[in-house]
């Protein structure tokens, strides 16, 4: 059985998903909202928690999606 993810791991995963979708074209926003809300529910997180995490870990998140931090 897989080891449960830590809170930091769950936040990082959700932040990567959120940032990935932020970089997509606007026509994908409705689909993103549906998927993202389900991920938040499954990971027992809120969007505010993910946004706060992203603010403090943007370089790591950007690196995970293959982008250099652009400030």
PDB file with one MODEL, atoms N, CA, C and O in Angstrom:
MODEL        1
ATOM      1  N   UNK A   1       0.836  -1.180   0.000  1.00  0.00           N
ATOM      2  CA  UNK A   1       0.000   0.000   0.000  1.00  0.00           C
ATOM      3  C   UNK A   1       0.881   1.243   0.000  1.00  0.00           C
ATOM      4  O   UNK A   1       1.918   1.274   0.663  1.00  0.00           O
ATOM      5  N   UNK A   2       0.477   2.246  -0.728  1.00  0.00           N
ATOM      6  CA  UNK A   2       1.251   3.477  -0.848  1.00  0.00           C
ATOM      7  C   UNK A   2       1.231   4.267   0.459  1.00  0.00           C
ATOM      8  O   UNK A   2       0.233   4.303   1.179  1.00  0.00           O
ATOM      9  N   UNK A   3       2.359   4.889   0.731  1.00  0.00           N
ATOM     10  CA  UNK A   3       2.473   5.742   1.913  1.00  0.00           C
ATOM     11  C   UNK A   3       1.638   7.000   1.689  1.00  0.00           C
ATOM     12  O   UNK A   3       1.711   7.599   0.616  1.00  0.00           O
ATOM     13  N   UNK A   4       0.839   7.416   2.688  1.00  0.00           N
ATOM     14  CA  UNK A   4       0.050   8.643   2.524  1.00  0.00           C
ATOM     15  C   UNK A   4       0.955   9.845   2.280  1.00  0.00           C
ATOM     16  O   UNK A   4       2.039   9.944   2.854  1.00  0.00           O
ATOM     17  N   UNK A   5       0.503  10.752   1.429  1.00  0.00           N
ATOM     18  CA  UNK A   5       1.280  11.955   1.138  1.00  0.00           C
ATOM     19  C   UNK A   5       1.221  12.918   2.322  1.00  0.00           C
ATOM     20  O   UNK A   5       0.214  13.013   3.023  1.00  0.00           O
ATOM     21  N   UNK A   6       2.320  13.622   2.519  1.00  0.00           N
ATOM     22  CA  UNK A   6       2.347  14.637   3.563  1.00  0.00           C
ATOM     23  C   UNK A   6       1.544  15.846   3.096  1.00  0.00           C
ATOM     24  O   UNK A   6       1.204  15.959   1.919  1.00  0.00           O
ATOM     25  N   UNK A   7       1.251  16.726   4.007  1.00  0.00           N
ATOM     26  CA  UNK A   7       0.527  17.955   3.653  1.00  0.00           C
ATOM     27  C   UNK A   7       1.324  18.764   2.627  1.00  0.00           C
ATOM     28  O   UNK A   7       0.753  19.288   1.671  1.00  0.00           O
ATOM     29  N   UNK A   8       2.634  18.864   2.823  1.00  0.00           N
ATOM     30  CA  UNK A   8       3.475  19.607   1.883  1.00  0.00           C
ATOM     31  C   UNK A   8       3.443  18.972   0.493  1.00  0.00           C
ATOM     32  O   UNK A   8       3.401  19.681  -0.513  1.00  0.00           O
ATOM     33  N   UNK A   9       3.461  17.647   0.434  1.00  0.00           N
ATOM     34  CA  UNK A   9       3.385  16.965  -0.862  1.00  0.00           C
ATOM     35  C   UNK A   9       2.039  17.212  -1.540  1.00  0.00           C
ATOM     36  O   UNK A   9       1.976  17.413  -2.753  1.00  0.00           O
ATOM     37  N   UNK A  10       0.972  17.195  -0.757  1.00  0.00           N
ATOM     38  CA  UNK A  10      -0.362  17.461  -1.321  1.00  0.00           C
ATOM     39  C   UNK A  10      -0.449  18.901  -1.832  1.00  0.00           C
ATOM     40  O   UNK A  10      -0.991  19.151  -2.909  1.00  0.00           O
ATOM     41  N   UNK A  11       0.085  19.838  -1.060  1.00  0.00           N
ATOM     42  CA  UNK A  11       0.077  21.239  -1.481  1.00  0.00           C
ATOM     43  C   UNK A  11       0.890  21.434  -2.751  1.00  0.00           C
ATOM     44  O   UNK A  11       0.470  22.155  -3.656  1.00  0.00           O
ATOM     45  N   UNK A  12       2.043  20.798  -2.818  1.00  0.00           N
ATOM     46  CA  UNK A  12       2.891  20.927  -3.995  1.00  0.00           C
ATOM     47  C   UNK A  12       2.172  20.386  -5.231  1.00  0.00           C
ATOM     48  O   UNK A  12       2.178  21.026  -6.282  1.00  0.00           O
ATOM     49  N   UNK A  13       1.562  19.229  -5.110  1.00  0.00           N
ATOM     50  CA  UNK A  13       0.835  18.638  -6.236  1.00  0.00           C
ATOM     51  C   UNK A  13      -0.277  19.550  -6.727  1.00  0.00           C
ATOM     52  O   UNK A  13      -0.430  19.761  -7.930  1.00  0.00           O
ATOM     53  N   UNK A  14      -1.047  20.087  -5.800  1.00  0.00           N
ATOM     54  CA  UNK A  14      -2.147  20.981  -6.172  1.00  0.00           C
ATOM     55  C   UNK A  14      -1.616  22.279  -6.774  1.00  0.00           C
ATOM     56  O   UNK A  14      -2.219  22.820  -7.702  1.00  0.00           O
ATOM     57  N   UNK A  15      -0.502  22.782  -6.260  1.00  0.00           N
ATOM     58  CA  UNK A  15       0.090  24.013  -6.793  1.00  0.00           C
ATOM     59  C   UNK A  15       0.594  23.798  -8.220  1.00  0.00           C
ATOM     60  O   UNK A  15       0.442  24.680  -9.066  1.00  0.00           O
ATOM     61  N   UNK A  16       1.187  22.648  -8.493  1.00  0.00           N
ATOM     62  CA  UNK A  16       1.647  22.336  -9.846  1.00  0.00           C
ATOM     63  C   UNK A  16       0.451  22.287 -10.798  1.00  0.00           C
ATOM     64  O   UNK A  16       0.506  22.833 -11.900  1.00  0.00           O
ATOM     65  N   UNK A  17      -0.612  21.642 -10.376  1.00  0.00           N
ATOM     66  CA  UNK A  17      -1.817  21.578 -11.206  1.00  0.00           C
ATOM     67  C   UNK A  17      -2.378  22.972 -11.458  1.00  0.00           C
ATOM     68  O   UNK A  17      -2.688  23.329 -12.595  1.00  0.00           O
ATOM     69  N   UNK A  18      -2.505  23.759 -10.389  1.00  0.00           N
ATOM     70  CA  UNK A  18      -3.061  25.106 -10.534  1.00  0.00           C
ATOM     71  C   UNK A  18      -2.213  25.952 -11.490  1.00  0.00           C
ATOM     72  O   UNK A  18      -2.743  26.608 -12.386  1.00  0.00           O
ATOM     73  N   UNK A  19      -0.913  25.930 -11.292  1.00  0.00           N
ATOM     74  CA  UNK A  19      -0.023  26.752 -12.126  1.00  0.00           C
ATOM     75  C   UNK A  19      -0.032  26.275 -13.575  1.00  0.00           C
ATOM     76  O   UNK A  19       0.011  27.092 -14.495  1.00  0.00           O
ATOM     77  N   UNK A  20      -0.086  24.985 -13.782  1.00  0.00           N
ATOM     78  CA  UNK A  20      -0.148  24.445 -15.137  1.00  0.00           C
ATOM     79  C   UNK A  20      -1.380  24.955 -15.873  1.00  0.00           C
ATOM     80  O   UNK A  20      -1.303  25.351 -17.036  1.00  0.00           O
ATOM     81  N   UNK A  21      -2.488  24.939 -15.198  1.00  0.00           N
ATOM     82  CA  UNK A  21      -3.714  25.416 -15.832  1.00  0.00           C
ATOM     83  C   UNK A  21      -3.736  26.927 -15.989  1.00  0.00           C
ATOM     84  O   UNK A  21      -4.336  27.433 -16.938  1.00  0.00           O
ATOM     85  N   UNK A  22      -3.099  27.661 -15.087  1.00  0.00           N
ATOM     86  CA  UNK A  22      -3.022  29.120 -15.239  1.00  0.00           C
ATOM     87  C   UNK A  22      -2.322  29.495 -16.535  1.00  0.00           C
ATOM     88  O   UNK A  22      -2.595  30.549 -17.108  1.00  0.00           O
ATOM     89  N   UNK A  23      -1.428  28.645 -16.993  1.00  0.00           N
ATOM     90  CA  UNK A  23      -0.649  28.921 -18.189  1.00  0.00           C
ATOM     91  C   UNK A  23      -1.351  28.479 -19.472  1.00  0.00           C
ATOM     92  O   UNK A  23      -0.843  28.722 -20.566  1.00  0.00           O
ATOM     93  N   UNK A  24      -2.499  27.839 -19.353  1.00  0.00           N
ATOM     94  CA  UNK A  24      -3.235  27.358 -20.512  1.00  0.00           C
ATOM     95  C   UNK A  24      -4.102  28.466 -21.123  1.00  0.00           C
ATOM     96  O   UNK A  24      -4.297  29.526 -20.528  1.00  0.00           O
ATOM     97  N   UNK A  25      -4.602  28.196 -22.297  1.00  0.00           N
ATOM     98  CA  UNK A  25      -5.495  29.115 -22.990  1.00  0.00           C
ATOM     99  C   UNK A  25      -6.813  29.260 -22.222  1.00  0.00           C
ATOM    100  O   UNK A  25      -7.229  28.328 -21.534  1.00  0.00           O
ATOM    101  N   UNK A  26      -7.465  30.401 -22.330  1.00  0.00           N
ATOM    102  CA  UNK A  26      -8.705  30.655 -21.582  1.00  0.00           C
ATOM    103  C   UNK A  26      -9.824  29.631 -21.830  1.00  0.00           C
ATOM    104  O   UNK A  26     -10.637  29.392 -20.938  1.00  0.00           O
ATOM    105  N   UNK A  27      -9.877  29.038 -22.998  1.00  0.00           N
ATOM    106  CA  UNK A  27     -10.964  28.104 -23.284  1.00  0.00           C
ATOM    107  C   UNK A  27     -10.915  26.851 -22.399  1.00  0.00           C
ATOM    108  O   UNK A  27     -11.891  26.104 -22.335  1.00  0.00           O
ATOM    109  N   UNK A  28      -9.813  26.621 -21.734  1.00  0.00           N
ATOM    110  CA  UNK A  28      -9.684  25.450 -20.869  1.00  0.00           C
ATOM    111  C   UNK A  28     -10.065  25.735 -19.414  1.00  0.00           C
ATOM    112  O   UNK A  28     -10.020  24.832 -18.579  1.00  0.00           O
ATOM    113  N   UNK A  29     -10.431  26.948 -19.108  1.00  0.00           N
ATOM    114  CA  UNK A  29     -10.688  27.331 -17.725  1.00  0.00           C
ATOM    115  C   UNK A  29     -11.853  26.572 -17.087  1.00  0.00           C
ATOM    116  O   UNK A  29     -11.771  26.202 -15.915  1.00  0.00           O
ATOM    117  N   UNK A  30     -12.929  26.333 -17.830  1.00  0.00           N
ATOM    118  CA  UNK A  30     -14.073  25.610 -17.252  1.00  0.00           C
ATOM    119  C   UNK A  30     -13.656  24.189 -16.870  1.00  0.00           C
ATOM    120  O   UNK A  30     -14.005  23.705 -15.793  1.00  0.00           O
ATOM    121  N   UNK A  31     -12.920  23.532 -17.742  1.00  0.00           N
ATOM    122  CA  UNK A  31     -12.440  22.186 -17.439  1.00  0.00           C
ATOM    123  C   UNK A  31     -11.491  22.182 -16.258  1.00  0.00           C
ATOM    124  O   UNK A  31     -11.537  21.290 -15.412  1.00  0.00           O
ATOM    125  N   UNK A  32     -10.630  23.185 -16.208  1.00  0.00           N
ATOM    126  CA  UNK A  32      -9.700  23.306 -15.087  1.00  0.00           C
ATOM    127  C   UNK A  32     -10.453  23.413 -13.783  1.00  0.00           C
ATOM    128  O   UNK A  32     -10.139  22.712 -12.821  1.00  0.00           O
ATOM    129  N   UNK A  33     -11.442  24.281 -13.741  1.00  0.00           N
ATOM    130  CA  UNK A  33     -12.192  24.504 -12.503  1.00  0.00           C
ATOM    131  C   UNK A  33     -12.796  23.193 -11.999  1.00  0.00           C
ATOM    132  O   UNK A  33     -12.746  22.904 -10.804  1.00  0.00           O
ATOM    133  N   UNK A  34     -13.353  22.418 -12.890  1.00  0.00           N
ATOM    134  CA  UNK A  34     -13.961  21.142 -12.519  1.00  0.00           C
ATOM    135  C   UNK A  34     -12.919  20.182 -11.952  1.00  0.00           C
ATOM    136  O   UNK A  34     -13.118  19.602 -10.885  1.00  0.00           O
ATOM    137  N   UNK A  35     -11.813  20.017 -12.667  1.00  0.00           N
ATOM    138  CA  UNK A  35     -10.754  19.102 -12.231  1.00  0.00           C
ATOM    139  C   UNK A  35     -10.119  19.598 -10.937  1.00  0.00           C
ATOM    140  O   UNK A  35      -9.931  18.825  -9.998  1.00  0.00           O
ATOM    141  N   UNK A  36      -9.791  20.875 -10.888  1.00  0.00           N
ATOM    142  CA  UNK A  36      -9.097  21.449  -9.734  1.00  0.00           C
ATOM    143  C   UNK A  36      -9.934  21.332  -8.465  1.00  0.00           C
ATOM    144  O   UNK A  36      -9.407  20.976  -7.411  1.00  0.00           O
ATOM    145  N   UNK A  37     -11.214  21.622  -8.551  1.00  0.00           N
ATOM    146  CA  UNK A  37     -12.070  21.516  -7.368  1.00  0.00           C
ATOM    147  C   UNK A  37     -12.128  20.076  -6.857  1.00  0.00           C
ATOM    148  O   UNK A  37     -12.162  19.843  -5.649  1.00  0.00           O
ATOM    149  N   UNK A  38     -12.139  19.112  -7.781  1.00  0.00           N
ATOM    150  CA  UNK A  38     -12.114  17.712  -7.371  1.00  0.00           C
ATOM    151  C   UNK A  38     -10.802  17.333  -6.698  1.00  0.00           C
ATOM    152  O   UNK A  38     -10.790  16.593  -5.714  1.00  0.00           O
ATOM    153  N   UNK A  39      -9.700  17.846  -7.234  1.00  0.00           N
ATOM    154  CA  UNK A  39      -8.389  17.575  -6.635  1.00  0.00           C
ATOM    155  C   UNK A  39      -8.309  18.190  -5.243  1.00  0.00           C
ATOM    156  O   UNK A  39      -7.818  17.555  -4.309  1.00  0.00           O
ATOM    157  N   UNK A  40      -8.784  19.408  -5.103  1.00  0.00           N
ATOM    158  CA  UNK A  40      -8.777  20.046  -3.780  1.00  0.00           C
ATOM    159  C   UNK A  40      -9.572  19.216  -2.776  1.00  0.00           C
ATOM    160  O   UNK A  40      -9.128  18.989  -1.651  1.00  0.00           O
ATOM    161  N   UNK A  41     -10.745  18.770  -3.198  1.00  0.00           N
ATOM    162  CA  UNK A  41     -11.582  17.947  -2.319  1.00  0.00           C
ATOM    163  C   UNK A  41     -10.857  16.659  -1.941  1.00  0.00           C
ATOM    164  O   UNK A  41     -10.807  16.287  -0.769  1.00  0.00           O
ATOM    165  N   UNK A  42     -10.295  15.979  -2.945  1.00  0.00           N
ATOM    166  CA  UNK A  42      -9.619  14.706  -2.694  1.00  0.00           C
ATOM    167  C   UNK A  42      -8.393  14.859  -1.802  1.00  0.00           C
ATOM    168  O   UNK A  42      -8.089  13.973  -1.003  1.00  0.00           O
ATOM    169  N   UNK A  43      -7.693  15.972  -1.936  1.00  0.00           N
ATOM    170  CA  UNK A  43      -6.484  16.218  -1.139  1.00  0.00           C
ATOM    171  C   UNK A  43      -6.775  16.938   0.175  1.00  0.00           C
ATOM    172  O   UNK A  43      -5.867  17.193   0.966  1.00  0.00           O
ATOM    173  N   UNK A  44      -8.051  17.263   0.402  1.00  0.00           N
ATOM    174  CA  UNK A  44      -8.475  17.965   1.624  1.00  0.00           C
ATOM    175  C   UNK A  44      -7.725  19.292   1.789  1.00  0.00           C
ATOM    176  O   UNK A  44      -7.145  19.580   2.836  1.00  0.00           O
ATOM    177  N   UNK A  45      -7.761  20.092   0.708  1.00  0.00           N
ATOM    178  CA  UNK A  45      -7.114  21.406   0.691  1.00  0.00           C
ATOM    179  C   UNK A  45      -8.103  22.453   0.208  1.00  0.00           C
ATOM    180  O   UNK A  45      -9.143  22.131  -0.367  1.00  0.00           O
ATOM    181  N   UNK A  46      -7.757  23.724   0.456  1.00  0.00           N
ATOM    182  CA  UNK A  46      -8.533  24.832  -0.089  1.00  0.00           C
ATOM    183  C   UNK A  46      -7.688  25.582  -1.116  1.00  0.00           C
ATOM    184  O   UNK A  46      -6.461  25.484  -1.115  1.00  0.00           O
ATOM    185  N   UNK A  47      -8.354  26.324  -1.983  1.00  0.00           N
ATOM    186  CA  UNK A  47      -7.628  27.117  -2.966  1.00  0.00           C
ATOM    187  C   UNK A  47      -6.753  28.159  -2.277  1.00  0.00           C
ATOM    188  O   UNK A  47      -5.649  28.434  -2.746  1.00  0.00           O
ATOM    189  N   UNK A  48      -7.215  28.737  -1.187  1.00  0.00           N
ATOM    190  CA  UNK A  48      -6.401  29.725  -0.458  1.00  0.00           C
ATOM    191  C   UNK A  48      -5.114  29.098   0.065  1.00  0.00           C
ATOM    192  O   UNK A  48      -4.056  29.725   0.018  1.00  0.00           O
ATOM    193  N   UNK A  49      -5.193  27.872   0.561  1.00  0.00           N
ATOM    194  CA  UNK A  49      -3.992  27.180   1.039  1.00  0.00           C
ATOM    195  C   UNK A  49      -3.011  26.942  -0.107  1.00  0.00           C
ATOM    196  O   UNK A  49      -1.804  27.121   0.048  1.00  0.00           O
ATOM    197  N   UNK A  50      -3.546  26.537  -1.256  1.00  0.00           N
ATOM    198  CA  UNK A  50      -2.691  26.279  -2.413  1.00  0.00           C
ATOM    199  C   UNK A  50      -2.062  27.576  -2.904  1.00  0.00           C
ATOM    200  O   UNK A  50      -0.876  27.601  -3.235  1.00  0.00           O
ATOM    201  N   UNK A  51      -2.842  28.655  -2.956  1.00  0.00           N
ATOM    202  CA  UNK A  51      -2.319  29.950  -3.401  1.00  0.00           C
ATOM    203  C   UNK A  51      -1.203  30.434  -2.475  1.00  0.00           C
ATOM    204  O   UNK A  51      -0.185  30.941  -2.945  1.00  0.00           O
ATOM    205  N   UNK A  52      -1.384  30.283  -1.186  1.00  0.00           N
ATOM    206  CA  UNK A  52      -0.356  30.672  -0.218  1.00  0.00           C
ATOM    207  C   UNK A  52       0.897  29.833  -0.410  1.00  0.00           C
ATOM    208  O   UNK A  52       2.007  30.363  -0.396  1.00  0.00           O
ATOM    209  N   UNK A  53       0.728  28.534  -0.587  1.00  0.00           N
ATOM    210  CA  UNK A  53       1.869  27.650  -0.837  1.00  0.00           C
ATOM    211  C   UNK A  53       2.590  28.070  -2.113  1.00  0.00           C
ATOM    212  O   UNK A  53       3.818  28.142  -2.140  1.00  0.00           O
ATOM    213  N   UNK A  54       1.836  28.345  -3.157  1.00  0.00           N
ATOM    214  CA  UNK A  54       2.425  28.738  -4.433  1.00  0.00           C
ATOM    215  C   UNK A  54       3.221  30.030  -4.295  1.00  0.00           C
ATOM    216  O   UNK A  54       4.291  30.164  -4.887  1.00  0.00           O
ATOM    217  N   UNK A  55       2.713  30.973  -3.525  1.00  0.00           N
ATOM    218  CA  UNK A  55       3.444  32.224  -3.296  1.00  0.00           C
ATOM    219  C   UNK A  55       4.816  31.982  -2.676  1.00  0.00           C
ATOM    220  O   UNK A  55       5.774  32.692  -2.986  1.00  0.00           O
ATOM    221  N   UNK A  56       4.911  30.993  -1.812  1.00  0.00           N
ATOM    222  CA  UNK A  56       6.170  30.719  -1.129  1.00  0.00           C
ATOM    223  C   UNK A  56       7.068  29.709  -1.819  1.00  0.00           C
ATOM    224  O   UNK A  56       8.218  29.533  -1.419  1.00  0.00           O
ATOM    225  N   UNK A  57       6.560  29.039  -2.857  1.00  0.00           N
ATOM    226  CA  UNK A  57       7.318  27.963  -3.500  1.00  0.00           C
ATOM    227  C   UNK A  57       7.269  28.046  -5.022  1.00  0.00           C
ATOM    228  O   UNK A  57       7.394  27.031  -5.706  1.00  0.00           O
ATOM    229  N   UNK A  58       7.089  29.234  -5.542  1.00  0.00           N
ATOM    230  CA  UNK A  58       6.930  29.396  -6.990  1.00  0.00           C
ATOM    231  C   UNK A  58       8.103  28.828  -7.794  1.00  0.00           C
ATOM    232  O   UNK A  58       7.862  28.155  -8.796  1.00  0.00           O
ATOM    233  N   UNK A  59       9.357  29.066  -7.406  1.00  0.00           N
ATOM    234  CA  UNK A  59      10.461  28.520  -8.211  1.00  0.00           C
ATOM    235  C   UNK A  59      10.420  26.993  -8.329  1.00  0.00           C
ATOM    236  O   UNK A  59      10.663  26.445  -9.405  1.00  0.00           O
ATOM    237  N   UNK A  60      10.111  26.309  -7.227  1.00  0.00           N
ATOM    238  CA  UNK A  60      10.033  24.849  -7.268  1.00  0.00           C
ATOM    239  C   UNK A  60       8.867  24.369  -8.136  1.00  0.00           C
ATOM    240  O   UNK A  60       8.993  23.393  -8.875  1.00  0.00           O
ATOM    241  N   UNK A  61       7.743  25.060  -8.037  1.00  0.00           N
ATOM    242  CA  UNK A  61       6.569  24.693  -8.840  1.00  0.00           C
ATOM    243  C   UNK A  61       6.850  24.938 -10.317  1.00  0.00           C
ATOM    244  O   UNK A  61       6.545  24.095 -11.160  1.00  0.00           O
ATOM    245  N   UNK A  62       7.434  26.097 -10.629  1.00  0.00           N
ATOM    246  CA  UNK A  62       7.766  26.409 -12.022  1.00  0.00           C
ATOM    247  C   UNK A  62       8.750  25.377 -12.587  1.00  0.00           C
ATOM    248  O   UNK A  62       8.632  24.968 -13.742  1.00  0.00           O
ATOM    249  N   UNK A  63       9.705  24.968 -11.780  1.00  0.00           N
ATOM    250  CA  UNK A  63      10.674  23.961 -12.229  1.00  0.00           C
ATOM    251  C   UNK A  63       9.980  22.623 -12.491  1.00  0.00           C
ATOM    252  O   UNK A  63      10.328  21.916 -13.436  1.00  0.00           O
ATOM    253  N   UNK A  64       9.017  22.282 -11.670  1.00  0.00           N
ATOM    254  CA  UNK A  64       8.310  21.011 -11.823  1.00  0.00           C
ATOM    255  C   UNK A  64       7.498  20.956 -13.119  1.00  0.00           C
ATOM    256  O   UNK A  64       7.270  19.878 -13.669  1.00  0.00           O
ATOM    257  N   UNK A  65       7.073  22.102 -13.595  1.00  0.00           N
ATOM    258  CA  UNK A  65       6.314  22.122 -14.863  1.00  0.00           C
ATOM    259  C   UNK A  65       7.191  22.508 -16.041  1.00  0.00           C
ATOM    260  O   UNK A  65       6.705  22.739 -17.148  1.00  0.00           O
ATOM    261  N   UNK A  66       8.492  22.575 -15.784  1.00  0.00           N
ATOM    262  CA  UNK A  66       9.426  22.806 -16.879  1.00  0.00           C
ATOM    263  C   UNK A  66       9.594  24.248 -17.289  1.00  0.00           C
ATOM    264  O   UNK A  66       9.941  24.537 -18.434  1.00  0.00           O
ATOM    265  N   UNK A  67       9.351  25.153 -16.365  1.00  0.00           N
ATOM    266  CA  UNK A  67       9.519  26.589 -16.648  1.00  0.00           C
ATOM    267  C   UNK A  67      10.525  27.170 -15.681  1.00  0.00           C
ATOM    268  O   UNK A  67      10.636  26.733 -14.535  1.00  0.00           O
ATOM    269  N   UNK A  68      11.253  28.156 -16.156  1.00  0.00           N
ATOM    270  CA  UNK A  68      12.122  28.904 -15.268  1.00  0.00           C
ATOM    271  C   UNK A  68      11.262  29.961 -14.577  1.00  0.00           C
ATOM    272  O   UNK A  68      10.320  30.490 -15.168  1.00  0.00           O
ATOM    273  N   UNK A  69      11.593  30.263 -13.323  1.00  0.00           N
ATOM    274  CA  UNK A  69      10.862  31.296 -12.607  1.00  0.00           C
ATOM    275  C   UNK A  69      11.025  32.619 -13.320  1.00  0.00           C
ATOM    276  O   UNK A  69      12.141  33.076 -13.568  1.00  0.00           O
ATOM    277  N   UNK A  70       9.927  33.214 -13.639  1.00  0.00           N
ATOM    278  CA  UNK A  70       9.948  34.496 -14.366  1.00  0.00           C
ATOM    279  C   UNK A  70       9.537  35.655 -13.481  1.00  0.00           C
ATOM    280  O   UNK A  70       9.056  36.686 -13.952  1.00  0.00           O
ATOM    281  N   UNK A  71       9.739  35.460 -12.184  1.00  0.00           N
ATOM    282  CA  UNK A  71       9.492  36.536 -11.253  1.00  0.00           C
ATOM    283  C   UNK A  71       8.091  36.669 -10.962  1.00  0.00           C
ATOM    284  O   UNK A  71       7.703  37.541 -10.184  1.00  0.00           O
TER     285      UNK A  71
ENDMDL
END
